Each structure stands twice: as structure tokens, then as C-alpha cells.
Amino acid sequence: MKSMTWKPDPDHDPEVNAYLDDMNHAPYITIGAIILGLFCLFTFIVVVSVF
């Protein structure tokens, strides 16, 4: 059985780091677009309900 203690793997670590650099980012543009869309929808509902 393999030891469960983590040890650096110099052969595999650069691949893992490159993958994490590419994939591990928060989707700020998507979050902003959703918030902007909800704000516009709310504004539209308020304007339509006034008239």
C-alpha cells in the first residue's frame, strides 16, 4: 500500500500547476453580467408597473 503522506512529485506537479492556473479563477464577468441583468429586469418591472 502506498504511503498516504504527501510528497512533491516533480514529474507531475508542473502539469497540475498549469491546469490550476488555467481553471481556478472566479467567473467575475459572468457574475457581473447576471447582476446587471437582474438589475435591468428589476428596473424594467418597476417602470412598467408604475404606468
Secondary structure, DSSP 8 states (H G I E B T S, - for coil): ----S----TTTHHHHHHHHHHH----HHHHHHHHHHHHHHHHHHHHHHH-
